[in-house]
């Protein structure tokens, strides 16, 4: 008797959980196109920012040695 009550409770619980569960969201073709455009523009923006960051950085001049001592950088 206890076994059948336990099995029945388990089955009812499983059925309740399955019926209350939300279905997976399926996107329409329009939504997929919009998402793709947003991702492309985001990737383009990050590419441009990466390129600009490289252009802004100034190369460091090589350290020159004079008689074993490091020479001070030239004045601007």
C-alpha positions in Angstrom: 0.0 0.0 0.0 2.8 2.4 0.9 4.7 1.6 -2.3 1.7 2.3 -4.5 1.0 5.6 -2.7 4.6 6.6 -3.1 4.6 5.7 -6.9 1.3 7.6 -7.4 2.7 10.7 -5.6 5.9 10.5 -7.8 3.8 10.2 -11.0 1.5 13.1 -10.0 4.5 15.3 -9.1 6.3 14.5 -12.4 3.2 15.2 -14.5 2.6 18.5 -12.6 6.1 19.7 -13.1 6.0 18.8 -16.8 2.7 20.6 -17.4 3.9 23.7 -15.6 7.2 23.9 -17.5 7.5 26.6 -20.1 8.2 25.5 -23.6 11.4 26.4 -25.2 11.2 29.7 -27.0 11.2 29.4 -30.7 12.2 32.6 -32.6 10.6 33.7 -35.8 12.7 34.4 -38.9 12.2 38.1 -38.3 13.5 37.8 -34.8 16.5 35.8 -36.0 17.3 38.4 -38.6 17.1 41.2 -36.0 19.3 39.2 -33.6 21.9 38.6 -36.3 22.0 42.3 -37.2 22.5 43.3 -33.6 25.3 40.7 -33.2 27.0 41.9 -36.4 26.9 45.5 -35.4 28.2 44.7 -32.0 31.1 42.7 -33.5 31.9 45.6 -35.9 31.9 48.1 -33.0 34.3 45.9 -31.0 36.6 45.5 -34.0 36.7 49.3 -34.6 37.4 49.9 -30.9 40.3 47.4 -31.0 41.7 49.1 -34.1 41.5 52.5 -32.6 43.2 51.4 -29.4 46.1 50.1 -31.4 46.3 53.4 -33.4 46.3 55.5 -30.2 49.2 53.7 -28.5 52.5 55.3 -29.2 55.5 53.1 -29.7 58.1 53.4 -27.0 61.5 54.5 -28.3 64.4 52.1 -27.9 66.6 52.5 -24.8 70.0 53.7 -25.9 73.1 53.2 -23.8 75.9 55.7 -23.6 79.1 54.5 -22.0 77.2 51.8 -20.1 74.7 54.2 -18.7 71.1 54.6 -19.9 70.7 58.0 -21.7 67.7 60.1 -20.7 65.0 60.3 -23.3 65.2 63.2 -25.8 63.2 66.4 -24.9 60.4 67.5 -27.0 
